Amino acid sequence: MRLRHKQSFGSIYLLAVLGLTVFAIGGGCNNGDSPATGGGEKPASGGRQFVTVGTAPAGGAFAPVGNAIANVVDANKGDLNWVVSPQGTKGTQENIRKLEAGEIEFGMANAGITYFATRGEGAWEKPHEVRAVATLAPNIGVFVTTANSGITKIADLKGKRVVLGPAGAGFDYFLKPLLEAHGVSYDDITVLNGTYFTAGDMIADGKADAAFMGGAIPIPAVTQLCSSQDVVFVKLDENAPEKLKQYPFYFTVPVKADAYSDLKEDFVGINCGNMHLITHANVDEDLVYNFTKIMYENREQVAEKHPAGKALNPKNAAGDTGTPFHPGAIKFYKEAGIWPESENHASN
């Protein structure tokens, strides 16, 4: 079940003597094939609660921000008998599945992918009952290439080898509409897969012509690539945002020239779904409330660990990206006076 606690050695021994099999100590019996249920259960009196935050592969901002959130909440939990820890994952899609299976309590996610998961659209066979906890930094997407590729605009990607994120990460949910807004389909390019750092290595080694990278600025893998290559930032078409306005998670974001050493002038990136922290509808309301409260009230410590933590602020934290918020998070944001009552936020 969702709230996990230690069982005493004596209890386990007694069960063994009685010939019973003890399954899934600390995680419940859910095998991951069926939706999680009963997340409102609380541990026995005095039991320790294990609270896990699913993160993402290295190279983007999700992993360091997820680590920062978990570590800050754990350090400031006070009298709560919690052990809060991050868990490395493959990213948004795996985090959504782990939440559904009751294997984690919170997860870092891309709001563009979550948008489709909650609706059961695309490759999601059914709606997933994930809920938003906090809206974080924009996931500013950029296509990068090198000066000798001849690529200057997204339409130039046709016929090229392009790295579009790790296999199974779900980037196609927000990349297909973005490419289509520029007249490019997946059939027009050779799609390669890899993490952001792997993508940078593939470009440097001549195994790829360009790559999509996204996250809070600065994206570590882009910074690293700029240190070894003459990087070109591929420009968006001016009319692309208008073509994407049906989706709540796309919007343009200015990127200052000093963000990267190879960026010679201010640049317009596009938000491809905010980084946000999510949970499952079945996770206990008090748990989500307390986690949200500790995270938000200690947000400066999160920002000290990664610049993207600055997005955890009064104007942004409860921002609507198309995913309903969990009641525990809403309760805190209302108490803090930052819940946007005038907006059509879902409440469960």
TORLUM-364507 format. One record per residue: residue in one letter; y, x, z of N, C-alpha, C in turn. Coordinates in steps of 0.2 Angstrom, whole numbers, plus 2048, in hexadecimal, padded with zeros to 3 digits. Example, Ala and Ser with C-alpha at 12.3 -4.5 7.8 and 13.67 -1.06 7.14 Angstrom:
<sites>
a7E48428277EA83E8277F0842827
s7F58408237FB844824800840827
</sites>
This chain:
<sites>
m7FA804800800800800806804800
r80C8018008128057FE81480A804
l81380780A81680B81081080E813
r81081581380A81981480B81C81B
h80681C81F80681F826800823827
k80082782C7FA82B82E7F5827832
q7EF8288317EA8258367E782A83A
s7E68288407E382D8457DC830843
f7DB8368457D48398447CF835847
g7D183284D7CC82E8517CA82884D
s7CF82584A7CE81E8467C9820840
i7CB82583D7C78278377C0829839
y7BF82C83E7B882E8417B4828842
l7B78238467B481D8487B2819841
l7B681983C7B48168367AE819833
a7AE8208337A98238307A2822834
v7A282283B79C82083F79A81983D
l79E81583C79C80E83A79980D833
g79A81382F79781382879C810823
l7A280F8257A780D8207AA81281C
t7AD8118177B08168127B8814813
v7BB81A8147C28198157C581B80E
f7C981680B7CC8188057D4819806
a7D681E8027DD81E8007E181F806
i7E082380B7E48248117EB82680F
g7F08238117F782480F7F9822808
g7F581D8057F781B7FE7F58147FC
g7F18118017EE80A7FF7E880B7FA
c7E58067F87DF8067F47E18047EC
n7E78047EB7E98027E47E78087DF
n7E38077DA7E180C7D57E680D7D0
g7EB80A7D07F080B7CB7F08067C5
d7EA8027C47E97FE7BE7EC7F77BF
s7EE7F57C57F07EF7C77F77EF7CA
p7FB7EA7CA8027EB7CD8017EC7D4
a8067EF7D78067F07DE8087E97E2
t8067E87E78077E27EB8087E47F2
g80C7E07F680C7E07FD8107E6800
g8157E87FC8197EE7FE81D7ED804
g81D7E78078217E580D81E7E7813
e8187EA8138147EB8198177F181C
k8177F182381A7F78278147FB82A
p81580182B81080582F80F803836
a80A80483980880384080E806844
s80E80384A81380684F81380D850
g81881184E81881884F81581C849
g81381884481081C83E81581F83A
r81382483781882883381882582C
q81E82482981F82182282082781D
f81C82781881D82B81282082880D
v82682B80B82B82880682B82D800
t82982B7FA8298307F582D82E7EF
v8318337ED8368327E78338357E1
g8318327DC82E8357D68348387D2
t83483E7CF8398417CC8388417C4
a8378477C18368487BA8358507B9
p8338517B28328587B183985D7B2
a8388637B283E8677B38418687AC
g8488697AC84C86A7A68528667A6
g8518607A885685B7A985985A7B0
a85D8557B18608547B785C8507BC
f85784C7B98538477BD85084B7C3
a84C8507C28488547C784D8567CC
p85285A7CB85685D7D185A8577D4
v85C8527D185F84C7D485A8487D9
g8548477D684F8447DA84D8487E0
n84D84E7DF84B8537E58518527EA
a8578527E885D8527EC85D84C7F0
i85C8467ED85C8407F08568407F6
a8508427F484B8427F984C8467FF
n84F84C7FD85085180385684F807
v85B84C80486184A80885F84480D
v85B83F80A85983980E85483C814
d85084081284B84381784F84681D
a85484A81B85884E82085C84A824
n85E84382286383F82585F839828
k85983882885583282A856830831
g85883583585983383C853831840
d85382B84384D829847847826843
l84982583D84382283883E827838
n83882583983282983982F82A832
w83382D82D83282E826830835825
v82C83681F82C83C81C82E83B815
v83483D81383683B80C835841808
s8328418028318477FE8318457F6
p83384A7F28338487EB82C84A7E8
q82A8477E38248487DF8258497D8
g82484F7D58258517CE82084C7CA
t8238497C58208447C08228467B9
k81F8427B48218437AD82783F7AC
g82A83B7B18318387AF8308317B0
t83582D7AD8368267AD8308227AD
q82C8237A782681E7A682181F7AB
e8208257AD81B8267B381D8247B9
n8248247BB8268227C182681A7C1
i8278177BC8268107BB81F80E7BD
r81B8117BA81380F7BB8118117C2
k8148167C58128187CC8158137D1
l81B8117CF81E80B7D381A8057D3
e8188037CD8147FD7CC80D7FE7D0
a80A8047D08048057D38048067DB
g80B8077DD80C8087E480B80F7E7
e80B8147E280A81B7E381081E7E6
i81681C7E481C81F7E78218197E9
e82681A7EC82B8157EF8318157EA
f83381B7E883981B7E48388207DE
g83C81F7D983B8237D38418247CF
m84282A7CC84882B7C88468287C1
a84B8257BE8498227B784F8227B3
n84E8217AC8538207A78548197A7
a85A8167A785B80F7A785A80C7A1
g85A81079B85880D79585180B794
i84C80F79784580E79784480879C
t8478097A28468037A78487FD7A4
y84D7FC7A08507F679D84A7F379A
f8467F67968417F379283B7F2796
a8397F679B8347F57A08347EF7A3
t83A7ED7A683B7E77AA83A7E17A5
r83B7E279F83A7DC79A8347DC797
g8307E17988297E179482A7E278D
e82F7E578B8307E678482E7ED781
g82D7EE77B82B7F57788247F577A
a8227FB77C81B7FD77E8197FA784
w81E7F778881C7F478F8187EE78E
e8127ED79080E7E778E8107E1792
k8147E27988167DD79C81C7DF7A0
p8207DA7A28267DC7A68247E07AD
h8277E57AE8267E97B482B7E87BA
e8297E67C082D7E47C58317EA7C9
v8347EE7C58387F47C883F7F17C9
r8427F47CE8497F27D084D7F87D1
a8537F77CF8587FD7D085A7FE7D7
v85B8047D985E8067E08658097E0
a86680D7DB86C8107DA86D8127D3
t8738117D08758137CA87881A7CA
l87581F7C78788267C887C8287C1
a87B82F7C087F8317BA87D82F7B4
p88282F7AF88082D7A887B8327A5
n8768307A287183479E874836797
i87883B79787C83C79187884078C
g87683C78787283F78287684377C
v87384977B87684D775870850771
f87185076B86C85476686F85B765
v86B86076786E86776686A86A761
t86D86F75D86A87375886D87A758
t86C87E75386F88475387388574C
a87788A74C87C88A74787988B740
n87388E74087088F73986C889737
s86C88473A86887E73886B87A733
g87287A73387687672E87686F730
i87486D73687586673987B86673D
t87F86173B88685F73E886858741
k88285473E88384D74087B84A740
i87A84474387484274587084073E
a87483E73987083C73386D843730
d87084873286D84F72F866850732
l86484C73785D84E73A85884C735
k85984873085484672B85084C728
g84A84B72884685172584585772A
k84885673084885C73584285B73A
r84186173E83C86174384086074A
v83F85A74D844858753840857759
v84185A75E83E859765841853768
l83D84E76A83F84876D83C847774
g83C84C77883A84B77F83384C780
p83184C78682984D787825847785
a81F84978281B84378081A83E786
g81A83878481983378981F83178E
a82483578D82A83479282E82D790
g82D82A78A830824789837825786
f83982B78383F82C78084082777A
d83B82577783C82177183F81B772
y83F81877984281277A84A812779
f84D81877A85481877985681C773
l85182177185382576B852821765
k84D81D76484C81975E85281575C
p85581176185B80D75F86181275D
l86281876186781C76086781F759
l86182275786082475086181F74B
e85E81974C85F814747867812746
a86B81374B87281274B875817746
h87181C74587482174187082273A
g86C81C73986881C732862821732
v86082373885A82773885482473C
s84E82473984882173C84482773E
y83F82574283A82B74483682D73E
d83582973983282B73383683072F
d83C83073084083572D84083C72F
i83D83D73583D84473983684573B
t83584C73C82F84E73F83084E746
v82D84A74A82E84975182984E755
l82D85275982985775D82A855765
n82685776982785577082785C774
g82A85B77A82B86077F83085F784
t83086278983586278E83B86578C
y84186478F84786778D84786E78C
f84487179184487979183F87B78B
t83A87778A83587978483987877E
a83D87277D840871777845877776
g84987977B84D87F77A849885777
d84388677A83F88C77883D88B770
m83B88576F83988376883F884763
i84588376584B88476084C88B760
a84C88F76584D89676584789A761
d84189776183C89A75D83B898756
g84089475483F89174D83A88C74C
k83788975183288475183487D750
a83B87C75283E87675184587774F
d84887274B84F87274985486F74D
a85286B75185786775685386475C
a85786276185385F76685885A76A
f85585576C859850770859853778
m85E85377B85E854782863850786
g86184D78B86584878F865849796
g86A84779A86B8487A18728487A3
a8738497A987984B7AC87C8517AA
i8828527A88858587A688785C7AC
p8858637AC8828667A687A8667A7
i8778657A18708647A086D86C7A0
p86986D7A58678747A68648777A0
a86087479C85C877796862878791
v86787479086C87678B87087C78D
t87187C794875882796871889795
q86A88879686688E79486689078D
l86588A78986588C78286C88F77F
c87188D782878890780878897782
s8748997878748A07898718A5784
s86D8A277F8698A677B86A8A5773
q86D89F77286E89D76B87589A76A
d87789A76387D89776287C88F761
v87D88C76687B885766881880763
v87F87B75F88387675C88187075F
f88686C76188686576488786075E
v88185C75C882858757886852758
k88A85075488F84B75588C844754
l88F83F75888D838757892835752
d88F83074E89382C74989882874E
e89E82774B8A382374F8A181C750
n89D81974B89B81274C89581174F
a89281675188B81575588B81175B
p89081275F89180E766891807764
e89580575F8957FE75D88F7FB75B
k88B7FF7588847FC75687F7FC75B
l8817FF76187C7FF76787F7FB76D
k8847F776B8877F37718837EE774
q87D7EC7718797E67738757E977A
y8757EF77A8717F27808767F4785
p8757F378C87A7F479187A7FC793
f8757FF79187580679387880C78F
y87A80A78987E80E78488580E785
f88881478689081478589181C785
t89781D78189982478089C827787
v89B82D78789D83178D8A083878A
p8A683978C8AA83F78A8A684578E
v8A584B78A8A385178D8A885678C
k8AA8597928AF85E7918AD86578E
a8B186878B8AF86E7878AC87478C
d8AF8747928AC8797978A587779A
a8A287279789C87079A896875798
y89787879289287D78F89688278C
s89388878C89788E78989888D781
d89388A77E893889777897883774
l89A87F77989D8797778A587B777
k8A787B7708AE87E76F8B4879770
e8B28727708B786D7718B4867775
d8B88637778B585D77B8B1859776
f8AB8567798A68537758A584C777
v8A38487738A1841775899840775
g89683F77B88F83E77B88E83777C
i88883577C88682E77D88282D783
n88382878787F82678D87982378A
c87382578B86D82378986981F78F
g86C81C79386981979986B81E79F
n86E81B7A487081F7AA86A8217AD
m86A8277B08658297B58668247BB
h8618217BD86181D7C385B81E7C7
l85C81C7CE85681C7D28538157D3
i84D8147D284A80D7D284480D7D7
t8428077D983D8057DD8398007DA
h8347FD7DE8317F77DC8337F17E0
a8327EB7DD8347E57E08307E47E7
n82A7E67E78267E57ED8287EA7F3
v82C7EF7F282D7F47F78317F07FC
d8307F28038337EF80883A7EF808
e83E7E98098457E98098487EE80E
d8467EE8148497F28198487FA817
l8427FB81484280281284780480C
v84880080784C801802854801805
y8557FC80985C7FC80C85D803810
n85980581485A80B81885A811814
f85681180F85681780A85D817806
t85F81180486581180086B813804
k86B81080B87181280F871819811
i86B81C81286C82481486E82880E
m86B82680886D82A802874829800
y87782380187E8227FF883825804
e88182480A88682780F88682E810
n88083180D88083980D88083B806
r8848378018848397FA8888407F9
e88C8427FD88F8487FC88A84E7FC
q88584D80088085280187C8527FB
v87B84D7F887784C7F187B8507EC
a88284F7EC8868527E78868597E8
e88685C7EE8868637EF8808667EC
k87A8627EB8748657E88748657E1
h8778607DE87885F7D787E85B7D5
p88285E7D088885A7CE8878537CD
a8818517CA88084A7C88808457CE
g8808487D48808447DA8878417DB
k88C8447D88938417D889383A7D6
a88E8387D188E8317CF88C82C7D4
l88982E7D988782A7DF88E8287E3
n8928247E08998227E389A81B7E3
p89F8197E68A18127E78A180E7E0
k8A48117DB8A580E7D589E80D7D0
n89A8127D28948127CD88D8107D0
a88C8117D78868107DA88280A7D8
a8868047D88847FE7D78857FB7D0
g8868007CC8887FE7C58827FB7C1
d8837F67BD87E7F27BA87C7F67B3
t8757F77B28737FA7AC86D7F67A9
g86D7F07AB8687EB7A88627EA7AC
t8617EE7B285B7ED7B685D7EA7BD
p85A7E57BF85B7E17C585B7E67CB
f8607E57D08607E97D685B7E77DB
h8587EB7DF8547E97E58587E67EA
p8557E07EE8597DD7F385B7E27F9
g8577E77FA8597EC7FF85F7F07FE
a8607F27F78657F57F586C7F17F5
i86B7EB7F28707E67F28737E57F9
k86F7E47FE8717E38058757E9807
f8737EF8068787F480887E7F4804
y87E7F47FE8847F47FA8897EE7FC
k8867E97FD88B7E380088E7E5807
e88A7E880B88D7EA8118927F0810
a8917F480B8967F980A89C7F7806
g89C7F18048A17EE8008A27F07F9
i89C7F37F689D7F57EF8987F17EA
w8957EC7ED8917E87E88967E47E4
p8957E47DD89A7E17D88987DA7D7
e89B7D57DC8997CE7DC89B7CB7D5
s8A07CD7D28A37CA7CC89E7CB7C6
e89A7D07C78957D27C188F7CE7C2
n88B7CD7BC8857C97BC87F7CE7BE
h87F7D17C487A7D57C68747D07C9
a86E7D27C78687CE7C98677D07D0
s8647CC7D58647CD7DC85D7CE7DE
n8587CE7DA8517CF7DC84D7D27D6
</sites>
